[in-house]
Amino acid sequence: MYDLLIKNAEVFYKDEVQKLDIAIVNSKIAKIEKKIDESKSFKTINAQNLLALPGGIDSHVHISQPSGPDVEMADDFTSATKAAAAGGNTFVIPFALQNRGDSIRSVVQNYHKLANGNCYIDYAFHLIISDVNPKILGQELPALIKDGYTSLKIFMTYDDLVLQDLEILNIMKTAKEHKALVMVHAEGYDAIRFLTGEAERKGNTAPYYHAETRPDIVEREAVHRAISHAEIVGVPLMIVHVSSEIALEQIRWAKEKRKLPIYAETCTQYITLTKDDLKGLNMDMSGAKYVCSPPPRDEQSQKAIWKGLQENVFSVFSSDHCPFKYNDIKGKLNPKAKTSFRWVPNGIPGIETRLPIFFSEGVSKNRISIKQFVELTSTNHAKIYGLWPQKGAIEVGFDADIVLWDPKKKVTISQKNLHHGADYTPWEGFEVTGVPVTTISNGIVVYSEGQFLTEPKGKFVHRGISSLIEN
């Protein structure tokens, strides 16, 4: 007997959409055929007129992350994974952030305590390294990589996270030796500090000036520098949340001219928002709702990002979900934030809206194919972050992580209908065509037609080596 049978779906299978049935046994996909006997299943879903796609994998999210004194992130693991499931995701990879002086091992243990038993879908952790010392590089990091924490992120900006070039090179060397994938937040720290000081001296302190003091040139410079470091050490590199045309040009140059293993991610905000959103209502504090780094750019950059997506310059499309409440003294409107944009918490919510917006703007508007959508939101994440061949496709033997989509349903995004912990969405009033209606994780229907049908049952997954790294 099958535990669950999905009948009559338009299934994305073997790189094309086919009318098929899917049988699930013990959390795995057991059979994919044109007709499967319904009498052999305990439960059946009639998916007539629905697309069946692999569950979304969001490999760039921040959950329950320390955010500085008197500032709190809006999502814990329960609310974040609940929102993720409602948005068509079946796997997330948040970051375990090391504050300077911390043991990375203890940081990971603390994140496990926060996540264990509280997640609606499966999850893993990236490592954020902010403190480079012999014990970290020689003992803790190698041990954690061996234990399935096979990706790490480094920052080229932020006072409490920025690494110097020599530290970056040493981390890359350790990652190469132990086969971990390096991710980088590429923005020039000193240039941002200089521009921020100049803006504040002129009295330009509204949220809009967050964008003005982080122009695309500081991203371009840092992207080029990060690529150079990776070339020196000889490691593949994932450049996350690429926002601008000129940063993308550096990545094209590295891939096409230098033939380097440089990969890139972009996010929802860079195809839908612009820096003018940070103006709010006449340069007021409501612009803080859109403060994230890198900031949204302009329409020309949006077009360049779309071209990069269409031409497979980007490997993954993520949310960079980093939620804070707006109307809260521990969120976007904390007392210091009202004195200068530099104190506005960096990040926006997007874990639930990523897939509907990208499907609507991409597939429904014929900018990208269904195949590209699946690769950019699921399959490539699984391969790049060591989850393949377990996640990222509808295949026999894979985990039964399947999302049923109504490709023609129109929905207007509204905070009142979302499940994240933030008190707003940057996409209030944004209309989408094509939405996930049923999310199945490990063969269990987690969410369907607006209702959650199970308690948190997501599990932690130890990951393998990235497909980008030669074994």
N, C-alpha and C positions, 0 to 999 in steps of 0.2 A: 504493500500500500504506500501511496505517496502522502506526505504530510500536507502538501499544498500543490494545487494545480492551477496554473494561469492559462486560460484558454482564449483563443481567437485574437491574440495580441499582434500588433505590428512590431516584431522584434528586431532590434539591431543586432544582427548575428552574421559573423563572417564578413564584416565590412559592408553589409547592405541590410535594408529593411525587408523582412520576410514575414508572411502570415504564419505564425507557429504557436504551438503550445509548449509550456515549460513545466516540468515536474520537479518537485523539490522533496528531498529526503534527508533528514538529519542535518539540516542547515546548509546542504550543498545542492547544487543543480545536478539532478540525476539523469534527466532526459530532455532533449529538445527535438520535437518532431512536429510534422504537420497536423497530425491527429493523435491525441493521447486519450485513452479511455477514462472518462470522468468517473466511472463507477469504482475505479481503483484508487481514488483519492479521498482523504478524510474531509478536505475543504477545497472548494473551487472558487476562483475569481474569474468572472467573465469580463475580459478586457477588450471587448469589441470596440473598435474605433479609437483605441488607445495605443500609444507607443510604449514599448517596454525597452528601457535603456538601462545600462549599468548604473548602479547608484553613484551619485556624485562623490568625489573625493576632494575635500578642501584641504590642501596641504599647507595653508598659510593662515592660521587663526591664532588669536591671543585670548586665553581664557584664564580667569583667576590669577592674573599676572600682577606682581607688585608694580606700582606705578608712581612711586614717590610719596613723600610725606603729605598726608591730608588729601590724597586722591585715591579713589577706589574704582576698579574696573566694574562694569555693570553686570557682567555675566559670570556665574559659576558654571560648573560642568553640567549641571542639570538643565539650566535654562539655555545654555549655548547649544548643547546637543539636541535638545528638544526643538529649538529653532532650526538647527541644521537639518534634522529629519523632516520637518514640515516644508523645508525648501528643497527637498529631493536629494539630500546627502545621506550616505551610509557610512562614511568614514571621515574623520578629521585628524589633522596633525597639529596640535598646539605646541607652544614652545615652553620648555623648562628653562627659565631665565636664571642665570647665575649672577647674583650681586657680588661685587668685588669683596674678596675675603671668604666667600662661601666655598665649601666643598661641593663639587658638581654632583657627586653621589648623593649627598644629603638633600640637595635641591630636587633631584629626581625622586627621591623617596617622599619628599613633602608633596610633590605634585601627584604622586600615586595616591596618597592619602586623600587628597581633594577629589580625585577622579573616580576612585574605586567604588563601584556600586551606584554611581550617580549619573552614568552616561546612557543615553538612549540608543547610541550607535557605537560601533567600534572606534578605537582611537590608538594613536601612538604619540611619541614625543620627539620633537627636534630638541637639540641642546643649543642654548645661547651662551657663548663663551665671552666673558667680560674681563676675566682675570687670568693672565698667562704667567704661569710659573712652572718650575721643573716638575713639581708633583702633579700638577694638572696635566701637563703635556706628556710626562713620562709614565704616569700610573693611572690616574682616574679616567682620563679621556680614552686611552686605549682599551681599558677594561669595559667601559660603557659601550664603546663601538662594538666590541666583541659580543656584548650582551644584547645587541639588536637596536641600539640607538645610533643609527648609521648615517645621520645627517646633522650638521651643526651650522649655526648662523653666527656671522660676525658683523659688527657695526663699524661704519666709518664716520659716524657722527653720534651725537647725544653725549652730554657731559659724563654720565655714569656708565656708558657702554663703549665709547669710542676706543678703538685700538690703534696704536701706532703702526707704521708700515712694517717695522721689524717684527712686531708681535703677529701681524697678519701673515707674514712669510713663515714664521715658525709654526703657526697653527696649520697653515696649508701643508707644510712639511709633515707634520704629525698625521694629518688627514690622509696624505698620500701613502704614508707608511702603513696605515691601518685600514685603508680602503673606506674612508668616510667621504660623503659629498659635502662640499663647502657651499653655503649660501651666503650672499652678501647684501647688506643694505648699503647702497652706494650713494652717498651724498658727502660733499666736502665740509668737514667740521669747522675748520678755521675760516673758510669763506662765509659760512652761515653766521658764525660768531661776529665777523666783521660787519656783514650787512645788517645783522640784528642791532648791533650797537649804533650804526649809522641811522637806522630807522628810529630807534628810541630817542636819540639825540634831537631828531627833528619833530618829536611828538607823534610819530606814526605808530600807534600802539594797538589799533583795532585788529580783530582777527584777520582781516584781509591782508595785512602786512606779513602774516605768516607765509603766504604764497610769494609775496614780493621779495622776501628775504631768503627764499629757497628757490631761486630761478633755475631754469633747466640747465644752465651752464654748470652749476655746482653738482648736478647729477652727472652730466657728461664727463666732467673732469674725474670724478670718483670712479665712474664706470671704466674709463680708460686706465686708470691707475690699478684698479682691481684686476682687470684683464692682464695688465703687464705683470703683476705679481703672480698670477696663476700661470702665465707663460714661463716665467723664471723658474717656478717650482715644478711645473709640469703636471698640473692637476686640472680636471674639469671644474667648471664654476657655474653655479646657478645665480644669476643676478635677479633679485626679486623686485616686485612691484615697479617695473619700468614704466615711466610716465610720459616721456618726451620723445620727440622726433630725433633730437640730436644725440640723446643717449642710445636710441635704437640704431642710429647710424654707426656708433662705435661697435655695437654688437654685430651688425652686418659685416663691418670691416674685419672684425676678429674671425668670424665664421668663414667668410668668403675669400678674403685676401690672405689671412694668416693661417687658415685651416685649423683653427684652434677649437677645442671642445668647450665652447662658451654657450651657455643656454640662458633662456630668459623667461620670466613670468610677468604677466600684467594682471590688472584687476578691474573690477566693475567700474570704479570711480573714474578710470582713465579713458573709458569709452562713453561716459554719460554725463559727467560733471565738468565744470570749468572753474578757473580761479575766481571768476565773477560771482560764483555762489558764495564765496567767503565774504562778500560785501554785505550779506544779510539784507536787512531793510535799512538802507541809507547808512551803511557802515556801522551798524550796531552789533551787539554781542551775538545776535542770532547767527552771524557768520561762523561762530565757533562750532556750530553743528557740522561743518564741512572741513574742519582742520584735521589734516592727516599728512603724513610725510612718505614720499614726496607729495606735494599738493597737486590737485588737478591742474591741468594746463589750459589749453585753448582748443578751438575747433580744429586747427591745423594739426595739432598733436593727436587729437582723437582720430583724424583720418589716417595719420601715419601709424598709429597703433592698430587700427583695423587692417591696414595693409600688411603689417607684420603678422597679424593673426591669420590672414588669408594665405600668406606666403610661407607659413610655418616657420617664421623666424622665432616666434614664441612657442615654447613647448607646453606651458601650462597656463591656465587661467584660474586665479584664486580670488578670495575676497579680501584678504588682509583684515579680517574681522577683528576690530580692536575697540570694544564698545565702552562708552562712558555715558552716564546720564547727562542730559543738557541742563535741566533745571534742578541742580543739586550742588550744594556747597562742597561736595567731594567729587564733583564731575566737572563739566565744561565751565560752569559758573562758580568755581571756587574763588575765594576772595582775591588771590593773587592774579588770576586770569583777567580780572577786570582792570588790572593796572597795565598789563601788556600781553600781547599775543604769545610771547615766549612761555607763559605759564599755562596756556590752554592745553589740556591733555591731548596728546597726539593720537588720533585714531577715530574711526567711525564704524558703526555696526553694518554688517553686510552678509552675514553667514546664511540668512534665510532668503535673501533677495538675489544672490549671485546667479544662480541657475535660471530662474525665470527671466531676469533681465537679459542675460546672455543669449538664452534661447530666442527670446522675442526680438532682440536687436540683431542677432546673428542669423539664426535659422529662419525665423518667420519673415524677415526682411531680405532673405536670400543673399546675405553677405558671406555666410559660411554654410557648409553642408552639415547634415546630421553626423557624418563620419568625423568631420573636424570638431564638431561640438563634443562628441563623446571622447575623442582623443584629448582635447584641451581641458576637459572637466573631470575625466575619470581615468582612462587607460594610461595616458602618459604619466599622471601622478603615481599610479600603481607601479609602473616600471621604474620611474626615476627614483622613487623613495622606497624601493625594496619590498613591495607588496605583491609583486607578480611572481608566479601565476596563481594568485589566490583571489585578488581583487581586481576590479577595473574592466571586466568584460562579462558578457553572458555566454558562458562556455560550460560544458559538462565538466564536473569536478571542481568548479570554482565555488566560492562562497555565494550563497543565494542572496546577493545584494542587488535588488532590482527595483527600479522606480517606474511606475506607470504614469505616463504623461497624457494630458488632453491637449493636443497641439493647436486646437482652434479656440479654446476657452480664453476669454478676455477677462482680465482682472485689473483693478486699479489698486496699486500698492498703498497701504495705509497702516500707520502705526497700530491702530486699534485691532488689526487682524494678525499682527506679528507676535512672535513668542520669545524674542530675545529680551535681555534684561534692561536694555536702554529704554529711555522714554520718548524716543523719536526715531524716525528713519530719514536719511538724506533724500530718499526717493518718494517722499509723500506725494501722492497724486500721479505717480508715474504709471502709465498704462502698459500692460504686457499682454502679448498674445502667445499662449502656450504655457501651461503650468503643470507641475507635478501634482497628482491627485492621490497616489498611494505609494508609500515608501515601505519596502520590505527589506529588513536587515537580518542576515543569517536565516532566511526562511520565515521570519516572524513579521507579521504586518504591524509595523510600529505606528503608522499614521495613515489615515484614509478619510478623504472627504471632510477635512476639518476636525477630525477626532483622533486622539491618541488612544491606542487600543492595547497598550502594554505598559508595564513599569520599566524603569531603566534596566536594560540587560546587556548593554554594550560591554565589550571586553577589550583589554589592552592587547596589542599585537607587537611582538618582537619582530623587527624588520630585517630583511636580508640586505645584501650589498646593492647599491644603485646600479641600474643598467648602464649608466654613463661611465662607470669605472670598469676598467679591464681587469678581469679576474686572472 
